[in-house]
């Protein structure tokens, strides 16, 4: 007779054994492992056992909490011997015993060969259904309470349902949010050996899950009629319970029933008559389904929290990257002085500012506002920065640069995305050229206190293929300032719903002549913040102040 290697596991329902019927024999938390241990201190793929001739080798797979044999942590390969006690992770759990036995012994105790999953039917635990049900129910609740990843929780639920009922297969189906029974979709399918099954809905009953879902009550049939195309698949008994909708509150951390349709159904079937008809089993199965609904909702909430954390982390990286793509907020190079800022209303925004030194010694600077918010707007803003810089270096003037930018964006076919931009070039002699692509007017603060408005240009870029642009030119005197801003400045709201508007902006600039650009910008930003207070803003706030210091400075 040949020898058979197995792992014997102690649990409250009694000892169970798992034959090493495939190699590598994987142990871990994931449901696709040969031996699933749904514990938080067990890694997803914790360890493996391989066969080399007549020897069985245990290897730890870089688990977090280690693998131990006879209370000694293993490093590298460890050759197992009959009677070794293996522990995966925490010392709180009883160890798993490795055994090498003959086929005769395993057959005598009903745990032999490749048919040995750790399930009640296979370990001949055929006592009263009520006692078996409650033992398995306790295991299920502990396992589900410790499961966090949704797929793992679903696998635990189905495995325990199959074990509880002594069934051959189990399915967990969830409905679309707010959907009816027609939206039920298989999220996990497992057999009695804890193997994941393909999602083949034609090989199960469709009407019984629909009946359990629509009625909100347990559905059982001991003989599935042939008209449902299930006889040919060998299905004779079906048990299906609804997964009730639950909600959580501080007074009921375990969840309480909530109004509305169930979230899905828990379904098991068997090829034998009468296997699923015990009333005690039905009660335990309904209780398992109710607790499973709580576990699934917990896992969903956990996934939402984790997804939110991941999104926040990704947005933080994106925000840092966006700031890195902007030039420094302060620039001084005789005879120029510039200060700029942008404050997105979300983690990342669609406003930008840009400036570049040209080969002739002139300085080009721009401020833009891309339609929309968030990552799409930020990506387009970064693209416009690069394209605008390349056209500015050709020194053909702001109007031509905007026209070429518009053509480039249209060639990229970026649908439903456009931008408004104010673009200016100033020479060392103080000559200023300005063009606007549908943007707010450019303000020039004159030394006599006047605020001059420059608004020549054309339509926004990225949407009109035949758009043309004009530009205007003025001479700056030493100390005079040029101010570019986004509509997030003038449309900033206070708690009463009032906007900051152009008049308040002009009032901020009234006494700014000959002041450093950074001081003018800080004064403007403080005025906007003081006006808005704590009221949340719906748009990005961006401003740029340029000061001409004079050719002789």
NORZILIN-V367145 format. One record per residue. N is the residue number from 1. OMEGA is omega in degrees with one decimal (none if undefined). Layout:
BEGIN
n->N omega->OMEGA
n->N omega->OMEGA
END
This chain:
BEGIN
n->1 omega->-179.0
n->2 omega->176.9
n->3 omega->178.2
n->4 omega->176.2
n->5 omega->-179.6
n->6 omega->173.1
n->7 omega->179.6
n->8 omega->-174.8
n->9 omega->176.3
n->10 omega->172.2
n->11 omega->-175.2
n->12 omega->179.1
n->13 omega->-176.9
n->14 omega->-178.3
n->15 omega->173.4
n->16 omega->-176.7
n->17 omega->178.9
n->18 omega->179.6
n->19 omega->174.5
n->20 omega->-171.9
n->21 omega->177.0
n->22 omega->-178.1
n->23 omega->-3.6
n->24 omega->178.6
n->25 omega->-171.9
n->26 omega->176.9
n->27 omega->179.3
n->28 omega->-175.3
n->29 omega->-178.0
n->30 omega->-176.7
n->31 omega->-178.5
n->32 omega->175.3
n->33 omega->177.6
n->34 omega->174.1
n->35 omega->-177.4
n->36 omega->175.3
n->37 omega->-174.1
n->38 omega->-179.2
n->39 omega->-176.5
n->40 omega->-179.9
n->41 omega->175.4
n->42 omega->-178.2
n->43 omega->-177.3
n->44 omega->169.7
n->45 omega->-167.2
n->46 omega->-175.4
n->47 omega->177.4
n->48 omega->174.4
n->49 omega->178.3
n->50 omega->179.0
n->51 omega->176.1
n->52 omega->-174.1
n->53 omega->176.9
n->54 omega->-177.0
n->55 omega->176.2
n->56 omega->-173.6
n->57 omega->177.4
n->58 omega->178.7
n->59 omega->171.0
n->60 omega->-177.3
n->61 omega->179.0
n->62 omega->179.3
n->63 omega->-178.4
n->64 omega->-172.8
n->65 omega->169.6
n->66 omega->176.3
n->67 omega->-173.4
n->68 omega->174.1
n->69 omega->-177.2
n->70 omega->175.9
n->71 omega->175.6
n->72 omega->-178.9
n->73 omega->-178.2
n->74 omega->174.0
n->75 omega->-177.9
n->76 omega->-178.3
n->77 omega->176.1
n->78 omega->179.3
n->79 omega->-177.2
n->80 omega->175.6
n->81 omega->179.1
n->82 omega->178.8
n->83 omega->177.2
n->84 omega->176.1
n->85 omega->-175.2
n->86 omega->176.9
n->87 omega->178.2
n->88 omega->178.5
n->89 omega->-167.9
n->90 omega->175.0
n->91 omega->-178.1
n->92 omega->-177.2
n->93 omega->174.0
n->94 omega->179.6
n->95 omega->173.6
n->96 omega->-178.2
n->97 omega->175.7
n->98 omega->-179.2
n->99 omega->170.1
n->100 omega->-174.8
n->101 omega->179.5
n->102 omega->177.0
n->103 omega->-177.8
n->104 omega->-178.7
n->105 omega->-178.8
n->106 omega->178.9
n->107 omega->-178.0
n->108 omega->-178.4
n->109 omega->173.1
n->110 omega->-177.2
n->111 omega->-173.2
n->112 omega->172.3
n->113 omega->-174.7
n->114 omega->-178.4
n->115 omega->-172.9
n->116 omega->161.8
n->117 omega->179.4
n->118 omega->-176.8
n->119 omega->-174.1
n->120 omega->-176.3
n->121 omega->-174.9
n->122 omega->177.7
n->123 omega->174.5
n->124 omega->175.8
n->125 omega->-173.5
n->126 omega->175.4
n->127 omega->-179.0
n->128 omega->-178.0
n->129 omega->-176.0
n->130 omega->179.5
n->131 omega->178.7
n->132 omega->-178.0
n->133 omega->-176.0
n->134 omega->176.8
n->135 omega->-179.8
n->136 omega->177.7
n->137 omega->177.4
n->138 omega->176.8
n->139 omega->-177.7
n->140 omega->-177.5
n->141 omega->178.2
n->142 omega->-178.4
n->143 omega->-177.9
n->144 omega->179.7
n->145 omega->-177.8
n->146 omega->178.4
n->147 omega->-179.6
n->148 omega->-179.3
n->149 omega->-171.8
n->150 omega->-178.1
n->151 omega->178.9
n->152 omega->179.4
n->153 omega->179.2
n->154 omega->178.9
n->155 omega->178.6
n->156 omega->-179.0
n->157 omega->-176.9
n->158 omega->179.6
n->159 omega->-178.5
n->160 omega->176.7
n->161 omega->178.5
n->162 omega->179.6
n->163 omega->-178.9
n->164 omega->-176.2
n->165 omega->-173.1
n->166 omega->-175.9
n->167 omega->179.9
n->168 omega->-179.5
n->169 omega->175.6
n->170 omega->178.8
n->171 omega->170.5
n->172 omega->-177.1
n->173 omega->177.6
n->174 omega->177.7
n->175 omega->173.1
n->176 omega->-178.0
n->177 omega->-178.3
n->178 omega->-176.2
n->179 omega->178.4
n->180 omega->-175.7
n->181 omega->179.5
n->182 omega->-178.3
n->183 omega->179.6
n->184 omega->179.6
n->185 omega->179.7
n->186 omega->177.0
n->187 omega->177.1
n->188 omega->177.0
n->189 omega->-176.0
n->190 omega->174.4
n->191 omega->-174.3
n->192 omega->175.0
n->193 omega->176.4
n->194 omega->175.1
n->195 omega->177.7
n->196 omega->-177.5
n->197 omega->174.9
n->198 omega->-178.7
n->199 omega->-179.8
n->200 omega->-174.2
n->201 omega->-177.7
n->202 omega->-174.8
n->203 omega->177.0
n->204 omega->175.7
n->205 omega->175.3
n->206 omega->-175.3
n->207 omega->-176.8
n->208 omega->174.1
n->209 omega->179.0
n->210 omega->-179.3
n->211 omega->179.0
n->212 omega->-179.1
n->213 omega->-175.2
n->214 omega->-177.9
n->215 omega->-175.6
n->216 omega->-178.2
n->217 omega->178.8
n->218 omega->178.3
n->219 omega->-179.5
n->220 omega->171.1
n->221 omega->-177.5
n->222 omega->177.1
n->223 omega->-176.4
n->224 omega->-177.2
n->225 omega->-177.2
n->226 omega->-177.6
n->227 omega->-179.9
n->228 omega->175.0
n->229 omega->179.0
n->230 omega->179.7
n->231 omega->-177.7
n->232 omega->179.2
n->233 omega->176.8
n->234 omega->179.8
n->235 omega->-179.5
n->236 omega->-179.4
n->237 omega->179.7
n->238 omega->175.5
n->239 omega->-175.1
n->240 omega->-179.5
n->241 omega->176.5
n->242 omega->173.3
n->243 omega->-173.4
n->244 omega->175.8
n->245 omega->-178.7
n->246 omega->172.6
n->247 omega->-177.7
n->248 omega->175.3
n->249 omega->-177.7
n->250 omega->-179.5
n->251 omega->-178.5
n->252 omega->-176.2
n->253 omega->-180.0
n->254 omega->179.5
n->255 omega->177.6
n->256 omega->179.2
n->257 omega->179.5
n->258 omega->179.3
n->259 omega->178.5
n->260 omega->-179.4
n->261 omega->174.8
n->262 omega->176.9
n->263 omega->-179.0
n->264 omega->179.1
n->265 omega->173.1
n->266 omega->-169.1
n->267 omega->171.7
n->268 omega->175.9
n->269 omega->-176.2
n->270 omega->177.9
n->271 omega->-178.3
n->272 omega->176.7
n->273 omega->171.4
n->274 omega->-175.0
n->275 omega->-171.4
n->276 omega->-171.0
n->277 omega->-176.7
n->278 omega->-179.4
n->279 omega->178.0
n->280 omega->176.6
n->281 omega->-179.8
n->282 omega->179.0
n->283 omega->-179.7
n->284 omega->-179.5
n->285 omega->176.8
n->286 omega->179.5
n->287 omega->177.3
n->288 omega->179.2
n->289 omega->179.5
n->290 omega->178.7
n->291 omega->177.4
n->292 omega->178.5
n->293 omega->177.1
n->294 omega->-179.6
n->295 omega->180.0
n->296 omega->179.1
n->297 omega->175.1
n->298 omega->-179.6
n->299 omega->177.2
n->300 omega->180.0
n->301 omega->178.4
n->302 omega->178.8
n->303 omega->179.2
n->304 omega->179.0
n->305 omega->-179.8
n->306 omega->177.5
n->307 omega->179.1
n->308 omega->177.8
n->309 omega->-179.8
n->310 omega->179.1
n->311 omega->179.4
n->312 omega->178.1
n->313 omega->179.3
n->314 omega->177.9
n->315 omega->177.3
n->316 omega->176.6
n->317 omega->-179.9
n->318 omega->179.2
n->319 omega->177.7
n->320 omega->179.6
n->321 omega->178.9
n->322 omega->178.0
n->323 omega->179.7
n->324 omega->179.6
n->325 omega->176.7
n->326 omega->174.7
n->327 omega->177.7
n->328 omega->-175.6
n->329 omega->178.5
n->330 omega->179.9
n->331 omega->175.1
n->332 omega->176.8
n->333 omega->-173.4
n->334 omega->4.6
n->335 omega->-173.4
n->336 omega->176.5
n->337 omega->-173.6
n->338 omega->174.4
n->339 omega->-178.0
n->340 omega->177.0
n->341 omega->170.7
n->342 omega->-176.1
n->343 omega->-177.6
n->344 omega->177.7
n->345 omega->172.7
n->346 omega->-179.4
n->347 omega->175.8
n->348 omega->-173.8
n->349 omega->-178.2
n->350 omega->175.6
n->351 omega->174.8
n->352 omega->168.1
n->353 omega->-177.6
n->354 omega->171.0
n->355 omega->-178.2
n->356 omega->176.2
n->357 omega->-178.0
n->358 omega->-175.7
n->359 omega->-178.7
n->360 omega->-175.8
n->361 omega->177.6
n->362 omega->178.1
n->363 omega->173.7
n->364 omega->177.8
n->365 omega->-174.1
n->366 omega->173.0
n->367 omega->-175.7
n->368 omega->-179.7
n->369 omega->179.9
n->370 omega->178.8
n->371 omega->179.0
n->372 omega->-177.5
n->373 omega->171.8
n->374 omega->-173.8
n->375 omega->-179.4
n->376 omega->179.3
n->377 omega->-179.5
n->378 omega->178.9
n->379 omega->179.6
n->380 omega->177.6
n->381 omega->178.8
n->382 omega->179.0
n->383 omega->-180.0
n->384 omega->178.1
n->385 omega->-178.3
n->386 omega->-179.0
n->387 omega->-177.9
n->388 omega->178.2
n->389 omega->-178.1
n->390 omega->179.0
n->391 omega->179.5
n->392 omega->-178.2
n->393 omega->175.7
n->394 omega->175.8
n->395 omega->176.1
n->396 omega->-179.7
n->397 omega->-176.6
n->398 omega->-175.9
n->399 omega->179.5
n->400 omega->179.3
n->401 omega->179.5
n->402 omega->179.3
n->403 omega->178.6
n->404 omega->175.7
n->405 omega->179.8
n->406 omega->179.1
n->407 omega->-179.8
n->408 omega->179.9
n->409 omega->180.0
n->410 omega->176.6
n->411 omega->178.9
n->412 omega->176.7
n->413 omega->177.0
n->414 omega->-172.8
n->415 omega->174.8
n->416 omega->178.1
n->417 omega->176.3
n->418 omega->-178.2
n->419 omega->168.4
n->420 omega->-174.6
n->421 omega->166.4
n->422 omega->-174.7
n->423 omega->-177.3
n->424 omega->173.0
n->425 omega->179.5
n->426 omega->178.1
n->427 omega->179.8
n->428 omega->177.4
n->429 omega->177.9
n->430 omega->178.4
n->431 omega->-174.9
n->432 omega->172.4
n->433 omega->-176.0
n->434 omega->172.4
n->435 omega->-177.2
n->436 omega->173.5
n->437 omega->178.1
n->438 omega->-174.6
n->439 omega->174.9
n->440 omega->179.1
n->441 omega->174.1
n->442 omega->-180.0
n->443 omega->174.7
n->444 omega->179.4
n->445 omega->-177.1
n->446 omega->-176.8
n->447 omega->176.6
n->448 omega->177.3
n->449 omega->178.5
n->450 omega->173.2
n->451 omega->-177.8
n->452 omega->-177.7
n->453 omega->178.9
n->454 omega->-175.1
n->455 omega->177.4
n->456 omega->178.9
n->457 omega->-178.4
n->458 omega->-176.3
n->459 omega->177.1
n->460 omega->-177.9
n->461 omega->173.7
n->462 omega->-176.4
n->463 omega->-177.4
n->464 omega->-175.0
n->465 omega->-176.4
n->466 omega->-177.9
n->467 omega->173.8
n->468 omega->-172.1
n->469 omega->173.7
n->470 omega->174.1
n->471 omega->175.7
n->472 omega->-174.3
n->473 omega->175.7
n->474 omega->178.2
n->475 omega->176.7
n->476 omega->173.4
n->477 omega->178.5
n->478 omega->178.8
n->479 omega->-178.5
n->480 omega->-173.5
n->481 omega->173.6
n->482 omega->-176.1
n->483 omega->172.0
n->484 omega->-178.1
n->485 omega->175.3
n->486 omega->-179.0
n->487 omega->172.4
n->488 omega->177.2
n->489 omega->-175.3
n->490 omega->179.9
n->491 omega->175.6
n->492 omega->-174.6
n->493 omega->169.6
n->494 omega->-174.8
n->495 omega->180.0
n->496 omega->-179.1
n->497 omega->177.9
n->498 omega->177.7
n->499 omega->179.8
n->500 omega->173.2
n->501 omega->-174.9
n->502 omega->-176.4
n->503 omega->176.8
n->504 omega->176.9
n->505 omega->179.3
n->506 omega->178.6
n->507 omega->177.8
n->508 omega->-174.6
n->509 omega->-170.0
n->510 omega->-176.4
n->511 omega->-173.9
n->512 omega->-177.4
n->513 omega->175.8
n->514 omega->174.1
n->515 omega->178.5
n->516 omega->-178.1
n->517 omega->-179.3
n->518 omega->179.1
n->519 omega->178.8
n->520 omega->179.9
n->521 omega->-179.7
n->522 omega->179.0
n->523 omega->179.4
n->524 omega->-177.9
n->525 omega->178.4
n->526 omega->178.5
n->527 omega->179.1
n->528 omega->180.0
n->529 omega->178.5
n->530 omega->178.8
n->531 omega->-175.5
n->532 omega->-176.5
n->533 omega->-179.7
n->534 omega->-176.8
n->535 omega->-179.6
n->536 omega->-177.6
n->537 omega->-177.8
n->538 omega->-177.7
n->539 omega->177.5
n->540 omega->178.2
n->541 omega->-177.0
n->542 omega->179.4
n->543 omega->178.4
n->544 omega->177.9
n->545 omega->175.7
n->546 omega->177.0
n->547 omega->177.0
n->548 omega->-174.0
n->549 omega->177.7
n->550 omega->-175.8
n->551 omega->-177.3
n->552 omega->-176.8
n->553 omega->none
END
